Amino acid sequence: MAVAAGAAGALAVLLAGCLPQPASTQGASIASLYQVFIAGGVVVTAIVWGLATWALIRYRRRGDELPTQVRGNVPIEAIWTLTPLVAVLGLFALTLGSLQVVDANDPSAVQLDVTAFRWGWQVTYPSNGRTVSSLTGGSVAIVVPTDRRIQISLSSADVNHAFFVPAFLFKKDAIPGRPTSFEIDVPNAGTYPGACAEYCGIGHDAMPFTIVAVSGSTFDAWLATGHLAGEGAPSP
């Protein structure tokens, strides 16, 4: 049993390592939660399979004699009842903690209005009205600062779409007539590709976008001029 538990732990670590490296604070919280669930699932699988295999081998039929009949065992029944209960309550508490990180609000967050349409994206920065957009098959660069939280108000102009950035471990549906909002923190500068993850028609695969995370000063300069230092700017 100790060997099985060790193998289960090693497998859990291996599977957790298959997750993408989260690029946002919220994604890191989600990734940590995933790792706990994966580890728990692997351990439960190892215990169930291990005990079932041991019972099949240990008590396999060796003759026609009826085995000893046991009507109940209070300690064992208490263990298999309380252990899952405690595990589920623990996972519930961890999930609530992760949700508090993902759903936290910051009144000083940088505002972005993102509208999905067939087949592209329009992004407006309400603080100065700057707007960038993409055409079918093109990619729009969504510039965000690394030193401030970003609040994205998401909507759709026509059919259901979805805002998906794999590196953030996050997807949010854009539903016509039902705008939603969420907040993210991207602490490290970099370029993070995204796409529409809800089938929306013939141009669905032609809706890429890119999150470009830059320093706060670079972001302020881009917001004012429309140009990134050393890079071509998205069309204003």
N, C-alpha and C positions, 0 to 999 in steps of 0.2 A: 504493500500500500504506500509506503514511503517513496518507493521508486516511481510509482504511478503519479503521486503528488508532485514529485520533482519534475517528471516529464511534462505534466500539465502546466506547471509554472513556466518551464522553458518554452512551451508552445504558446502560452499566453504572451510572453515577451516578444516572441517572433511575430505573432499576428499583430500585436500592437505596433510593432515597428513598420508594418505595411501601410499604416495611415500616413497621409501627407503631412509634412511639417507645417503646423499652423502658422499663419502669418499675421493673425490678429489676436488681440487679447481675448476676445470672445471665442475664437477658434481654439485657442490653447485650453480654455476651460472645457470646451466640448470634447477636445481630444483626451484630456485627462479622464473625463467621465466615460468615454468610449473604452479606454484602457481598463478601467475598473470593471465595466460590464463584460469585456472580452475575457479578462482574467477570471471573473466569477463564472462565466459560462463554461470556460475550459475546465475549471476545477470541478464544477457540478457534473460535467460530462464524464470526467475521469472517475469520480466517485461512483456514479451510477453504473457506468460500464464495468468498472473494477469490481464492485460488489456483485453485479449480475453475473459476470464471468466466474467469480469465485464461487457463487452459489451453484451455478450450473455444473462446475467441475467437482466441487466438494460434495454436493448432494445428488450427483447424477445417479440414475437408477442402477442398482447392482443386483437386483433380484426382484422377487415378487412380494417381499415383505413391505407392509405399510409403514412409512416413517412415523416417528413420534409426532403426534398432533398437538400443536400449541395454540390455545385460543386467544392469548393476548400477552403482551409484555409492556407494561406501563412505562418503564424507563425508555425503551426503544421508541415507543409511540410518542412520548414527550419530546425526544430528540428530533424525530423526523417532522414533528409539528412546529416546534419552537425554532429550530435552526433556519428553515426557509422563511419563517415570519420575521426573524431578526434580520436576515439577509435582505429581504424585500424592504423592510423599514429603513435599513441603512442605505440601500440604493435610492429609495425615495428621497431621503434627506440630502444625499449627494446631488440628485437631480434638481432639487429645489435650489441648492446652492449655485449650481451651474446656470439655472434659469435667471437667478438674480444678477449674475454677471452679464448674461446675454441681453436681458431686458432693462438693465440699468439706464437711467436717463440723466443727461447732463445739460442743463439750461444754456450753457455757454458753447455747446457743440456747433461746429461749422455746418451750415444748412446746405443741402443739395436736393434739388427736385429732379427726379429721374422718371422719364416717361418712356415706356416701351411702345413701339408701334410696328406694324408690318412694313418693312422688316428692318428695324434699327432702333437706335436709342437717342433720346434728347436729354441733355443734362443742363440744368440751369442753376447758377449760384445766386440766390436771392439777394445776397449782400451788395452786389453791384450789377446784377442783371446779366452777367456773362453767360452765354449759352454755347454749348458745343453739341454737335449731333453727327450721326453717321448715316450713310446711305446703304442700301442693300449690298451685302458683300464686303462693306468696309468696316473698320473698327474705330470706335471712338475712345479717346483717352480721357479717363476721369481722373483728374489731378486732385490729390488729397494731401493734407499735411500729416507729418508723423508725430507732431507734438500736441495735437488737439484731437478731441473726439469728433467724429463725423456723424451727423444725423441725415439719413437718406429718406426722403418722402417718395414712395414708389407708387406709380399709377400706370394704367394702360389706356391707350387711345382707341383700341378696337377689340381685340380678343385676349384671351388669357396668355400671359407670358410668365417668365420666371427669371429673376436676377440671381445668378449663380456664379460664385467665385470659389473654385475648389480649394485654394490655399486658405480661405477663411472658414472652411467646413460649414458653409452657410448657403442656404437657398431661400429665397422669399418670392412668393407668387405675386404677380401683378395682375389684378382682376379689374376689368372695366367697371367704373362706377363705385369701386371700393378701394380708395387709396389707403395705403398702410405706411408705416414708418418703422425704422430700426436704426440702431446706432452701432458703430464699430470704432475700434482703435487699431491703427496700423503703426506699431512702434518702430518698424525698420523700413528704411527707404528701399524701394525696389519696384519692379513691374510685375503685376499679378493678373494673368489673363482670366477672363470670365466669358460667359455666354448665356443665351436664353436656354433654360432647361425645361421648358414646357412646349410641347409640339404645338405650333401656331400656324402651320400652313406651309406652302411650297418653299418659302424663303426662311424657314426656321433655322436651317444650318448656316445662314448668312447673317447672323446677329452677334458677332463677337464684340467684346469690348475689353478694355484694359484699365486696371486700377494702377495709376502711377503715384506712388507715395514719395513725397519729397520733404525736405526740411521745411519748417515753418516760414523762414525768411524767403526760401525759394517759392513756396506756395503763394505768399503775399505778393511777390514780384510778378508771378504768372497771372494772378488774379487781376493785377493792375495793368499789365501790358499784353497779356496773351502769349508770352514767349517764355519758354523754359531755358535756363542758362545752358548753352551748349547743345540744345535739342530743338527740333522743329516743334512749334506749338500747335496744339489742336486748333482747328478753325474756330474763330470767335463767332 
